């Protein structure tokens, strides 16, 4: 209720598995160690932290106000001290249950107080547990809109309302993308077009209407929530899909075994992402509530790579 580049031959470099562990070893200098997490693990940033790069975080399904959400928020703050990200993308379900002023304080402001005091901006999208009026909440920075475009340097972010993907929203999206010359185009919203979750799985109806637009206008990456775990989907028609929906809730063991969609998944604890876009590369690192890095890597801008290959 609450609601192109088609088929590029994989033009990305993914550094994960053993390479990710090697990267962590390289970045374990003292400047990235700022104390322990709830589990006592040191903070280690595997991202390059280049001057002038765009640094941000991503998290979904946060609005519980629980102690575990607070513990994850504390880890987010610790990583902010080592990796100075500017803002956080929110993939919906920002409020579970009541949405009175007290709820916004308990489930959001108290949870992320240190980040808010540190001037970190949060940009929300709406989930199926969210009331539309959240768009007027100042700290969600939606400016009264259920869907909106956010421009950060050479990167354009499209926050969509996947609860109700009507013709008006689709026209707005296509019109905005048609005139967008940004180097990177990223969409974020609640329901995942691709998912290996046992509880929900892929939202195929949503995929049918948004994927052709994403392909036509060159969306590079998509971030979703809804599933209470982390999953990196194998590139689908040249687009990279991430699920980060374990910011306040966890659905342990929900990722299907041997799913053909899964590149990497983590459903053992809550988690969030930190990301860095530097030139034609987007680096990412996924961190659990205990401070463990559960995935990391880099993808190369598909459109730029394809244009270079065609010359």
LUMKE-141146 format. One record per atom (N, C-alpha, C): x, y, z. Coordinates in steps of 0.001 Angstrom, whole numbers, plus 500000, padded with zeros to 6 digits. Atoms other than C-alpha are relative to their C-alpha. Example, Ala and Ser with C-alpha at 12.3 -4.5 7.8 and 13.67 -1.06 7.14 Angstrom:
2
500890498810500000512300495500507800500900501200500000499180498810499940513670498940507140499230501090500730
This chain:
311
500865498813500000500000500000500000500884501213500000499017498947500052502783502407501057500959499632498884499142500543500999504162502150498913501334500745499815500833499893499626522702501627475813500793499080500089499049500959500529523704500366475714499484498621500338500488501341499755522095497067475290501163499055499861499066501120500046524122493955475886501399500389499579498592499726500253527611495345476080500768498759500423499133501081499537530233492667476148500646500541501264499682499457498684531155493013479792501238500870499925498932499022500150533208496155479732500359500561501354499685499521498665534040496316483386501072499142500609498999500745499249536807495277485642499469499849501404500488500232498641535685493685488889501135499430500835498951500461499100538173493343491674499353499510501276500635500547498815536775490990494270500670498692500370499391501245499549537505487765496071501391500257500533498636499855499537541245487419496517500543501387499771499507498671500280541901490764494886499504500981501041500531499099498988539618492492497378500796499876501292499219500186498790541570490963500242501365500649499851498712499375500233544798492145498672499889501508500120500213498564499910543387495654498352499907500440501448500120499661498592542444495657502022501360500006500675498669500029499415545965494678502934500792501244499637499271498828500444547325497559500905499530501255500712500546498779499413545046500071502640499936499933501512500078500168498552545677498947506199501012500854500745499068499101499340548007501827507005499317500675501177500540499443498765547583503664510286498995501110499744500933498900500236545731506579508685498571499498499820501333500551500170542777504245508033499551499190501206500369500721498788542730502720511514499548501022501030500509498974499097540498504740513788499278499368501172500623500589498832539580502335516531499134498818499638500764501220500198537296499374516978498546500240499677501438500043500219533775498580515857499385499292501191500571500759498893531247496877518168500681498656500221499325501292499858533173493662517481501501500169500213498587499764499769536552495328518002500844499995498748499231500049501247537555495184514324500457501402499621499529498688500444539710498036512992499314500408498701500563499481501250538410500263510207501067499933498919499083500071501132540059499505506878499240500397498744500626499516501219539164501397503723500755499459498798499350500561501180539858499608500443499824500881498765500211499094501122538826502539498245501217500908499827498747499271500270541496504717496598500110501353500694500024498693499334540465507999498310500807501051499226499303499036500846541634510160495420499481501408500251500400498600499876541580513933495639498981500338498912500993499557500977538515515398493951498989498955499583500964501045500349536633512098493718498685500223500741501300499920499345532966511746494642499875498827500963500051501021498952532588509867497917498613500015500641501335500071499414529223508653499204499757498618500583500386501274499397527471505840501069498597499641499528501331500464500397524346503767500426499494499003501033500600500864498993521943502019502768498495499957499780501444500112500187518375500758502716499307499344501171500851500675499014515510499641504968500513500247501415499349499604498756516764501559507966499054500214501178500824499343498995513738502796509896499437499175501130500477500814498890513547500539512930500240500638501365499667499421498709515213502498515723500551498999500990499506501058499117516764499315517133501458500220500365498616499916499574520058498879518912500951499552498891499130500462501084521482496958515943500109501046498889499907498907500966520586499806513599500988501046500501499091499013499412522432502142515970501447499509499912498641500539500099525456499828516007500540500151498583499566499831501383525580499881512214500256501471499699499796498563500182525189503661512251501317500453500611498716499667499379528154503864514602501170499572499117498954500437500927530241501839512152500069500952498798500028499022501088529116504206509389500768501262500389499313498791499538530381507110511472501513499776500075498572500296499927533732505436512115500628500010498610499470500002501365534194504868508401499998501396499400500036498615500480533217508469507729501272500748500413498780499337499546536248509570509770501203499608499150498898500459500848538554507500507549499756500291498524500390499813501404536663507940504290498917501086499980500921498872499809535021511403504218498914500105498927501090499946500981531872510661502244499077501185500295500789498774499909529589513609501535498527499748500327501437500212499896526156512025501484499691498509499994500458501381499927524130508841501868498742499851499153501208500359500735521641507351499397499184499035500855500886500862499214518615505762501111499015499308499058500812500775500936516774502975499308498625499620500553501383500194499582513439503270501078499808499180501258500376500529498687511602501844504068500794500738501069499310499095499089512954504807505975499328500042501372500769500033498765510226504421508622499138498743500020500915501120499778508641501207509860499025500390501102501004499691498995505388501599511753499599501460499974500494498626499897504263505008513005500992500998499414499171498960500594505552508193511369499699501355500639500159498749499280505007510824514045501363500669500137498738499266499844507619513480514775500973499241500890499154500766499099508913511316517611500658498823499299499441501129500745509415508412515220501166500435499132498894499511500816511560510497512900501231500279500870498879499764499101513663511458515896500646498684500426499469501247499453514011507949517318500591499103498921499597500959501022514345506002514059501006500557498997499050499425500952516467508459512110500980500961500669499109498956499485517822511523513899500918499493501110499157500546498936519034509698517004500998498975499462499131501029500570520463506859514912501232500612499334498936499449500830522554509072512641500445501386500472499722498668499470523107512051514945501419500455499694498611499586500213526886512057514633500282500293498533499827499713501425526712511884510851499300501304499629500722498759500271524089514633510728500755501196500560499212498916499412526183516762513076501255500272499182498806499879500842529088516134510705499649500499498592500484499393501252527002517695507888499861499010498846500273500980501045526446514444505999498542500132499578501353499883500543523405514743503733499436498610499722500702501232500319520848511943503415498974500303498910500948499844501108518876511595500162499140498742499922500886501152499846515852509334500525499200499707498736501046500425500929513651507363498189498946499289500833501129500545499245510290505886499202499883498489499834500250501432500022509705502253500138498534499691500269501397500385499836506501500294500538499485500201501426500425499703498629506450501001504304499980501497500275499877498559499807506825504753503776498763500751499524501053499090500423504136507424503647500576501028499028499556499017500985504357509844500736500442501306500649499663498736499349504544512761503182501438500064500493498574499944499662508111511780503992500759500945499080499314499127500948509000513845500961500129501430500517499922498658499417508438516950503102500935500056501221499105500036498846510789515832505892501348500578499586498841499225500446513695518257505658501275499172499909498738500732499948516440515798506576500089498868498979499948500966501099515482513422503737500320500669498671499542499227501165516250516200501219499319499607498689500771500343501196513492515210498789499310501226499395500566498735500495512279518816498404498548499877499557501423500129500280508642517752498415499652499132498818500235500810501198509049515350495479500149498512500304499895501452499828508437511590495378501110499407499143498861500410500827511079511298492665500708501262499550499222498797500263513878513666491800501370499631499447498652500159500544517283514138490183500974500756500883498954499418499177520435514865492144501283500028499188498795499849500808523519516204490385501199500278500900498767499830499248526986515828491904501167499900499021498901500002500958529749516861489532499601499329498701500278500733501236529842514446486588499048498825500215500881501114499663527372512104488304498579500506500231501415499686499797523570512271488092499327498813500680500725501025499260521483510335490614498502500213499796501445499941500201517835509519489944499312499212501112500776500637498931515720508817493032498583499771499478501304500338500563512564506989491916499064499464501076501012500583499120509333505983493624499505498713499358500349501278500622509064502290492778498699499416500526501314500453499530505816501942494736498934500169498925501029499673500983503892503499491881500687500625498791499269499545501172505780503728488607499002500310498882501040499650500956503069505530486656500592500685498766499540499412501269503262507113483203500633501365500215499447498669499748503924510555484636501450499911500453498634500155499518507021509387486499500914499480498893499194500548501083508257507380483520500331501065498952499754498916500958507867510394481229501029500975500555499022499112499363509732512578483699501397499389499911498708500675500029512528510014483913500603500030498602499477500032501370512850509682480153500386501395499523499683498629500405512739513440479611501299500478500642498781499576499306515445514017482221501234499292499448498858500762500506517696511249480944500366500416498575499750499644501398517311512373477321500909501213499862499172498786500070518998515680478095501208499950500942498931500140499011521479514357480664501307499600499324498689500281500591525099514509479515501028499569501052499097500392498917526565513325482832500821498776499610499130501136500275529470510901482686499447498718500626500604501128499294527755508627485227498531500292500267501430499899499704524013507997485595499618498829500899500298501013498992522832506142488669498561500163500477501366499988499486519295505210489740499967499312501356500186500690498722518248504373493287498531500080500419501406500123499616514886503209494593499841498740500831500212501037498999513291500539496762499968498575499444500235501381500436512158497451494827501046499568498961498923500417500909514922495467493075499483499343498718500368500658501255514433494650489381500574498585499895499376501326499963516784491692489934500345499682501457499707500404498633517082489768493195499976498488500122499988501430499697517914486304494511499331499712501345500643500177498711515816486772497638498870498988499975501084500963499903513527483984498746498693500634500404501211499331499531511054486360500406499316500774498888500579499155501037510547488743497486500456499602498601499477500299501330512809488055494521499896501191499059499987498930501000513015490087491314498608500592499801501250499319500332510321492687490709499935500106498476499977500078501467509737491694487103499095501037499343500896498992500579506831494079486524500681501356499962499249498744499992508951497028487566501092499957498942498912500135500968511819495731485451499504500212498568500540499879501354509624495582482370499839501442499560500239498607500387508938499310482490501237500888500134498846499114499819512231500771483748501239499554499232498770500462500644514875498569482176500171500529498572499801499437501344514201499677478565500473501451500030499560498611499879514638503294479679501440500055500480498619500047499519517793502462481606500963499662498868499144500415501110519227500767478531500097501078498928500036498996501070518182503470476105500869501203500322499316498765499634519739506306478060501266499781500829498682500257499454522758504598479537500152500113501500499799500094498554522147504091483238501162499041500270498840500833499695525390502721484668499744498999501111500192500850498826524281501339488015498662500309500658501285499891499312521112500742490027500175499479501424499965500400498598520809500586493821498566499853500503501339500273499484517760499036495494500097499458501420500080500560498664516626497795498894498961498893500027501141500906499891513489495881499979500386498627500547499473501249499474515435492651500481500947500337501150499208499645498824517037492669503930501324499250500026498660500552500126520484491620502778500756500825498972499223499377501071523254492691500428500162499008498857499715500838501165523566491370496890500543500865498867499505499416501247525671492319493891499615499059498878500522500805501107523938491075490771501024499967498859499192500049501211525878489861487755499461501027499000500477498967500934525725492593485072498870499473499117501166500351500791522368492492483344499879500982498835500051499173501213522452493784479756500915501220500128499011498943499858525477495864480695499794500918501180500281499136498849523963497437483833500336499251501290499648500574498703525199496833487376498901500294501019501064499883499000522586496192490083500533499578501366499637500287498617523187496309493832498745500042500872501040499949498973520826495519496711500685500257501324499488499698498670521611497159500039498792500297500887501238499864499248518572496552502205500083499498501423499813500524498642520034495521505553500507501084500937499575498894499155520383498911507214499331500034501353500717500009498735517836498292509949499374498666500320500557501343499845516554494780509418500877499000499261499253501064500652518111491465508446499081498810499769500710501248500290516541488479506713501070498939499758498867500915500059519222485939507497499680498741499190500145501217500796519704483084505033498999500084498876501071499854500995517264484523502504500491499928498561499494500051501371519558484587499462499988498551499520500103501359500540518839481559497293501376499448499653498743500652500339521687479112496953500115499810498491499706500252501417523302478874493518499122500805499055500784499153500896521234481723492097500850500435498808499235499562501171522318482509488519500208501509499948499876498546500004521948486212489335501138500497500882499112499508498950524351486419492255501465500008499592498544499892500098527881487722491866500598499884501400499578500060498603528247488225495614498792500347500860501117499716499100525751488151498499500447499831501439499702500094498572525792488594502252498705500194500780501248499928499231522815487816504495500189499496501435499711500457498636524504487024507812499911501119501032500080498868499083524389490522509307499592501236499204500345498736500635523302494078508596501242500620499359498870499471500755525449496146506231499645501321499333500153498789500811525978499362504281501133500035498994498985499877501038528072500487501315500667501365500080499336498737500307530686503161500761500507499907498569499660499994501421531483504200497198500805501234499647499178498894500487533901506393495318500036499961498480499918499876501454533641507599491734501158500927499675498819499247500401536943508736490289500202499785498505499872500128501448536998509415486564499056498953499453500808501040500640535788506313484733499816498759500877500106501149499101535824504038487783499095500303501189500781499922498767533333503419490572500444498871500917499528500959499012534867501689493584498929499833501076500989500249498955532689500082496240500563499073501060499633500847498874533107498463499633498750499798500849501184500342499208530414496699501680500458499568501384499512500175498633530764496705505460498857499540500895501020500553499118528872494714508073499930500770501317500198499371498697527636495741511525501196499786500919498815500272499193530760494195513032501274500573499393498848499362500628533053496141510698500712499155498980499374500889500985533877493235508403499699500491498583500234499716501416534339493998504703499544498707499323500583501217500558532087491506502924499991499990498472499856499943501452532529492691499340500710501300499663499374498773500477534609495232497441500423499796498564499592500111501392535626496005493899499894501321499280500075498802500826535529498479491049499351499635498677500556500178501339533469498809487899500418501186499137499595498978500956534472500756484816498773500504499261501118499397500720532082503154483122499787499288498670500254500841501180530451500952480484499937500819498713500152499195501218529589503725478044501339500521499516498683499491500379533075505228478112500862498870499414499232501152500477534626501783477671499537499569498601500532500403501299532312500975474770500409500983498908499617498989500987533086504271473019501481499859499632498568500156500266536817503657473393500250498770499122499813501226500759536483500140472001499583500151498546500507499842501374534611501395468933500898500848499130499115499122500784537375503789467889501054499196499246
